[in-house]
Amino acid sequence: VQLVESGGGLVQAGGSLNVSCVAFDDGSMVYDMGWYRQSPGKGREAVAISGWDGERIIYLDSVKGRFTISRDFTKKTVHLQMNSRKTEDKATYYCYADASPRTWGQGMQINVSA
């Protein structure tokens, strides 16, 4: 599996941003996918994870109600809609696929201006 992310950049606090990750996979995408993030000096944390069937979804407590993860199985894409962005959301965001082997995207910087 190869993951390619897009949509990162700068957004104002309170603004919205949608990022996407395409999975280049010969299979049927039957694995969990989602997004992690990492800020300088901090460990990588799970932001939003979608189960293999798109039904089981887990969010980081601090993004609940603001971020929404969705999957498009026909396009093998996972999206993360981020609303009401906060300065603490500034981080490098990584797409993740719990495939075999576990796979990460290249990461993209998302900055939030006050």
C-alpha positions, 0 to 999 in steps of 0.5 A, a space after each residue: 500500500 502507498 499513501 499519498 496525502 493532499 490538502 495541507 497548508 495554512 488556515 486561520 484559527 476558527 477556519 476549516 480545512 479538508 485533507 485527503 489521503 489516497 491509498 494506492 492498493 491492489 486490494 479491497 482496502 479492508 483495513 483501518 485508516 485514519 490520521 495521526 499528528 505530531 507536534 514538535 517535542 510531542 509524540 504522534 497521536 491518533 486524531 481520527 481512525 475509521 474502521 475497515 468498514 467505515 462504521 467504527 470511528 474513533 476521535 481524539 477527545 480534543 477534536 470531537 465535534 470539530 473534525 470528521 473522518 470519512 472514507 470513499 471506498 470506490 476512490 480508496 480515499 480517506 478524508 478529514 474535514 477539520 472545522 473550528 481549527 485551533 492553534 493547538 491543531 498545528 502539527 504534521 499530519 500523517 495518513 495511516 493504514 493498518 495494512 500489512 505492513 502498517 503504512 504511513 503517508 509522507 506527512 504534511 504540515 498544517 499550520 494554524 494562525 491566530 
